[in-house]
Amino acid sequence: MKKILIAEDDREIAELERDYLETNDMLCDIVYDGKSALEKGLAGQYDLILLDVMLPGISGYDICRELRRDIDIPILMVTAKGESADKILGLGLGADDYIPKPFDPAELVARVQAHLNRYERLTSPAPSTDEIHVGPLTIYPKSWKVSKNGVELKLPNREFEILLFLARNPNKVFSREQLFERIWGIGYISDSATVTVHIGRIREKIEDDPQSPKIIETVWGAGYRLNLPK
């Protein structure tokens, strides 16, 4: 049974989330402030975290940033804010999804289950000798790992999926919209600006100089291209 941490200062909303998730065979803990959310999240006992942005004490953005340094489970930000800049900020800090209030509880459950299924699929052991080499990078598609000069890098699921897709299609240009449809799927509730945020995070980890990327290149007006060394 999957265990969910709900960090929400509105008790009515928190209990609504808990009731719907537990009806769908998930166990839930609720915390109502930022300090408790960070402490519980870092304990590493959860499969997914529902994180409100406007928590007392520590904001959801700061909590997300701290959690991402140590854990890679799905983090879904739930907030009344709906501006694109707020969404991009949350995604840029490592959130996997962004659910605006008010929300349909049934949709919330579906989104939580989808992220749990994706995470389980991506992290299930699958030994394989298959490797993709891109300059200093070695990508292991079956075990969902990537290393640079022999040192393993920590890429959350979406980042790894984007890198793997580009590595399997080297020297080809893909627009933001094409990458969004390939990785997130048609009909997913977000927008292609998410791709820009994730590409930036990938570059911070794989490039020697993220401000002058050599592996994932921006083709202005067209999209992104992964270059294989000649």
C-alpha positions in Angstrom: 0.0 0.0 0.0 1.4 3.4 -1.0 2.0 6.0 1.6 1.3 9.7 0.9 2.3 12.8 2.8 -0.2 15.6 2.6 1.2 19.0 3.5 -1.8 21.4 3.6 -2.7 24.1 6.1 -6.4 24.1 5.2 -7.7 21.2 7.3 -10.8 20.8 5.3 -8.9 20.4 2.0 -6.3 18.2 3.7 -9.0 15.9 5.0 -10.7 15.8 1.7 -7.5 14.8 0.0 -6.9 12.1 2.6 -10.4 10.7 2.4 -10.3 10.3 -1.4 -6.8 8.8 -1.4 -7.5 6.4 1.4 -10.7 5.3 -0.3 -8.4 4.3 -3.2 -6.2 2.1 -1.0 -3.5 4.6 0.0 -2.2 5.5 3.5 -2.0 9.2 4.3 -0.3 11.4 6.9 -1.2 15.0 7.2 0.9 17.9 8.3 -0.2 21.5 8.6 3.0 23.6 8.5 6.2 23.9 6.6 8.6 22.7 9.3 6.7 19.5 9.8 6.4 18.9 6.1 10.1 19.2 5.6 11.0 16.9 8.5 8.5 14.3 7.5 9.4 14.5 3.8 13.2 14.1 4.6 12.5 11.0 6.7 12.0 9.1 3.5 9.0 7.1 4.5 6.6 8.2 1.7 6.0 7.2 -1.9 4.6 10.7 -2.9 4.1 14.1 -1.4 1.2 16.5 -2.0 2.7 19.9 -1.1 0.7 23.1 -0.7 2.7 26.2 -1.7 1.4 28.6 1.0 2.4 26.7 4.2 3.0 28.5 7.5 6.7 28.7 8.5 8.4 27.4 5.3 6.9 27.9 1.8 6.2 24.9 -0.4 8.8 26.2 -2.9 11.6 26.1 -0.2 10.4 22.7 1.0 10.5 21.3 -2.6 14.0 22.7 -3.1 15.3 21.0 0.1 13.5 17.7 -0.5 14.9 17.4 -4.0 18.5 17.4 -2.7 17.8 14.1 -1.0 14.8 12.3 -2.4 13.4 11.7 -5.9 9.9 10.5 -5.2 7.0 12.4 -7.0 6.2 15.8 -5.5 2.9 17.3 -6.6 2.3 21.0 -5.7 -1.2 21.9 -4.8 -1.9 25.6 -4.7 -4.4 28.4 -5.3 -1.9 30.2 -7.4 -2.5 29.6 -11.1 -0.1 31.9 -12.9 2.4 30.4 -15.4 5.3 32.0 -13.5 4.3 30.2 -10.3 4.0 26.9 -12.2 7.4 27.3 -13.8 9.0 28.1 -10.5 7.6 25.0 -8.8 8.6 22.8 -11.7 12.0 24.4 -11.8 12.6 23.5 -8.2 11.8 19.8 -8.9 8.1 19.4 -8.6 6.6 16.7 -10.9 3.2 18.2 -11.3 1.2 21.3 -10.4 -2.5 21.0 -9.3 -4.4 24.3 -9.0 -7.2 24.8 -6.5 -10.1 24.2 -6.6 -9.6 20.7 -8.0 -11.8 17.7 -8.8 -10.9 15.1 -6.1 -11.3 12.3 -8.6 -8.8 14.0 -10.9 -6.4 14.5 -8.0 -6.6 10.7 -7.2 -6.0 9.9 -10.9 -3.0 12.2 -11.1 -1.5 10.8 -7.9 -2.0 7.2 -9.1 -0.5 8.1 -12.5 2.7 9.5 -10.9 3.0 6.5 -8.5 2.7 4.1 -11.4 5.2 6.0 -13.5 7.7 6.2 -10.6 7.3 2.5 -9.8 7.8 1.6 -13.5 10.9 3.8 -13.8 12.6 2.6 -10.7 11.8 -1.1 -10.8 15.0 -3.2 -11.0 15.7 -4.2 -14.6 19.4 -5.3 -15.0 20.8 -4.8 -18.4 24.1 -4.2 -20.1 22.5 -1.9 -22.6 24.3 1.5 -22.6 24.1 4.7 -24.5 27.3 6.8 -24.6 27.1 10.5 -25.2 30.5 12.1 -24.7 31.2 11.9 -20.9 27.8 10.5 -20.3 26.7 6.9 -20.0 23.0 6.2 -20.0 21.5 2.9 -18.8 18.0 2.7 -20.2 16.8 -0.4 -18.4 18.0 0.6 -15.0 17.2 4.3 -15.4 20.6 5.5 -14.5 23.0 8.0 -16.0 26.6 8.7 -15.1 29.1 11.4 -16.1 32.8 10.3 -16.2 31.8 7.4 -14.0 30.0 9.4 -11.4 26.2 8.7 -11.1 24.0 11.7 -11.6 20.7 12.2 -9.9 17.9 12.9 -12.4 14.3 12.7 -11.5 12.0 10.8 -13.8 11.0 13.5 -16.2 14.5 14.7 -16.6 15.8 11.2 -17.3 13.0 10.5 -19.8 13.8 13.7 -21.8 17.6 12.9 -21.8 16.9 9.3 -22.8 14.6 10.3 -25.6 17.0 12.8 -27.0 19.9 10.3 -26.7 17.9 7.8 -28.7 17.3 10.4 -31.4 20.7 12.2 -31.6 21.4 15.1 -34.0 17.7 15.7 -34.5 15.8 18.8 -33.6 12.6 18.6 -31.5 10.4 21.5 -30.6 9.2 22.1 -27.1 5.7 21.0 -28.2 7.0 17.8 -29.7 9.0 16.9 -26.5 6.1 17.8 -24.3 3.8 15.4 -26.3 6.4 12.6 -26.3 7.2 12.8 -22.6 4.1 14.1 -20.9 1.5 12.9 -23.4 -1.2 14.6 -25.4 -3.9 16.0 -23.1 -1.6 16.4 -20.1 -2.6 19.4 -18.0 0.4 21.7 -18.3 2.2 23.5 -21.1 5.3 23.2 -23.2 7.1 25.8 -21.0 7.7 22.9 -18.7 10.1 21.5 -21.2 12.3 24.6 -21.0 12.5 24.3 -17.2 13.4 20.6 -17.4 16.0 21.1 -20.1 17.6 23.8 -17.9 17.8 21.4 -14.9 19.3 18.6 -17.1 22.0 20.9 -18.4 23.0 21.9 -14.8 23.8 18.3 -14.2 25.3 17.0 -17.5 27.1 20.1 -19.0 30.5 21.3 -18.0 29.2 24.8 -18.6 25.3 25.0 -18.5 25.4 28.5 -19.8 27.2 27.3 -23.0 25.8 23.8 -23.5 27.5 21.4 -25.8 25.5 18.2 -25.3 21.9 19.5 -25.5 21.9 22.5 -27.8 19.2 25.1 -28.3 18.4 25.6 -32.0 16.8 29.0 -31.9 13.3 29.2 -33.2 13.2 25.4 -33.7 13.8 23.5 -30.4 16.5 21.3 -28.9 19.0 18.9 -30.3 21.3 16.4 -28.5 24.7 16.3 -30.2 26.8 13.2 -30.5 30.6 13.9 -30.5 32.1 13.4 -33.9 
